[in-house]
Amino acid sequence: MDLDEINLEAEEAMERAVSYLQHEFASIRTGKASPSLVENLDVEAYGTSMKLKQLAVISAPEARLLVIQPFDANTTQDIAKAIQESRLGINPAVEGKIIRLPIPELSEDRRRELVKAVRQIAEESRVRVRSSRREAIEAARKLQKEGKITEDDLKIAEKDIQKLTDDFIKKIDEHLASKEAELMRI
């Protein structure tokens, strides 16, 4: 392994941390309907756990309404049950083969709770990025101990890894600020 590979691995790990953050943020509702709100819910159907997006078409015909149309009408009750048991706080309305999810307006207290949750997710992502930095620096130090790189190369590598870390932390903070603003917007 050389310094380029170490940097590449660190960058990929940090990219995964930001992707995780974006995925988690998408599942936090902001008061407007979005299929990403429910598409990754686990639904017990056919004797196994499946993602909702594998079982139904999810659409948002209005700003405050999601419509779920199961591919198989037999899974309608399973989907409704999974939505009720989720942490979304939305009550599904089953109408024949269609499930309607009216998205209520968020209260001020609920908005503050969601902001706290968003900040926690962002901190988890920052921890992942810092962990990737630590692993990359340890790998570079190991190369230096083995005599494969000089001490100057190690210092340059540490500086590069730190810059990469700072860039990804900045991305996380930007996503966090955007999501907080979206949550607090009425």
N, C-alpha and C positions, 0 to 999 in steps of 0.2 A: 504494500500500500504506500502511495506517495502523497504529498501535500495536496495535489489536485483532487485525488480521490477523496481525501478527508474533507476538503471543502465542499465537494459535490454531495457527499453523503450528509453533511451537516445542513446544506441548503435544502436538500430533499426532505429531511426530517422537519426542518422549520416550515417548509411549504405545507407539509401534512398538518402541522399544528394550526396554521392559518386556515386550511381547508376545513379542519374539524370545527374551528370557531365559526366559520361561515355556515356550515351545516347546522350547527346547534342554534345559531341566531335565526336561521330560517324557520325553525320549529317553534319559536317564541312569537306568540301572536301580538299584533300591534293594534288590533281593533278593526283591521280591514281583512277581508277574506283572501286567502292565498292557499292554493293546493298544497304547498310545501308545509303548511301547518299540520296536516294529517297524513300525508303520503307515506311517511315512515312509521306509522303506528303499527304495532304488532297485533295481528288478529289471529285468534285461534279458529282455524277453519280446516276442514278435511283431516282432522286429527293431528295437525301440525301448526306451527306458528309461521305466519306469512305476513309480509308487508302489505299495507292497504293498497298501495299502488299496483300490486300484483293481482289484486282481487277486483278492482273497480276503476272506473273512469271518474276522475275528480275534476270538477270545473267550478269556476267562480263567476256565475252569470251577473251578479250584482256585487257592489262594494262590501256588503255585509252578509253575504250568503254563499255557502258552499253547497254544491249538489254532488252527491255520490251515487253513481249508477253501477251496482255490482254486475260483473260479467255473468254470474250465476245467482239467480234470485234466492237460492237456498242459503247463501252467505249473508243475506241482509241483516238478520238478527245478530249474527256473530260480529259483524262490523259495528252495528249500533251498540252492542255490549262493550266492545273494545274502546269506542269513543267515550262512553259513559265512565269507564274505569280509568281513562287516561287523566293526566294532570291538567288538561286543557280547560276544564270547567265549562264545557259546552254540552247542552242537551240535544241529542239528535231527534229529529222528527221523522219517523218512518211513515212513508206514504206509498204503500204497495211495494214496488220494486226499487223505489228511489228513497234516498235518505237526504233530508235537508238539514243543514247546520246553520242556524242563524247566529251570526257573530255579534254578541252584545257589545255595547260601548264599554270601554274600560273605566273603572272608577279611579280616582286619584290614588287611593291606597294600593289598588292592584297594580297601577302603573309603577309606583315606587318599589313594590315587591319584584316586579319584572326587571326593573333597572338593577336591583341588587343581584338577581339571578344572572343577568347579562354580565355584570362586573365579575361575578364568580367564574363564569365560563371564560372570560377574557384572561383572568388571572391563571386559570388552568393552562391556557394556551401559552401564556408568557413563561410559565414554569417548564412546559415542554420545550420551548425555544431555548431557554437557559440550560436545560439538561442536554440538549443537542450541542450547545456551545461547549459545555464542560467535557462531554465525550470527545469532541473534535480536538480540543486543546490537549486532553490526556493522550490521544493518539499521536498528535504532533510531538509531544514531549517524549513519548516512547520512541519515536523515530530518532529524535535527537540523542537519546541515551544509547541507542543502538549504533550511533555514529553515521546514520544515513543522511542526516541534514546537520548544518552548522547551527550554532547558537543564534546567529543573525537570522538565518532562515526561520528558526523557531519564533523569534520575536516578530518577524514579518507575518508569519502564519497566524500568530495570536492576534495581531492587529487586524488582519483580514477577517478572521473568524468573529472578532468583536464587532467589526463594522457590519458584517452580515447579520449578526444578532440584533444590533441596533436598528437596522433596516426592517427586520421582521417584527420587532417590538413596536416600531412606529406604525407598521401596517395594522397590527392588532389594535393599537390605540385609535387609529382612524376608523376602523370597523366599529369599535366600541362607541366612539363619539357619535357616529352615524346612527347606530341602533338606539342609543339613548335618546337622541333627538327625535327619532321616529316614534319611540314609545311615549315620549312626553308630549308629542304633538296631539292636539285635541281635534 
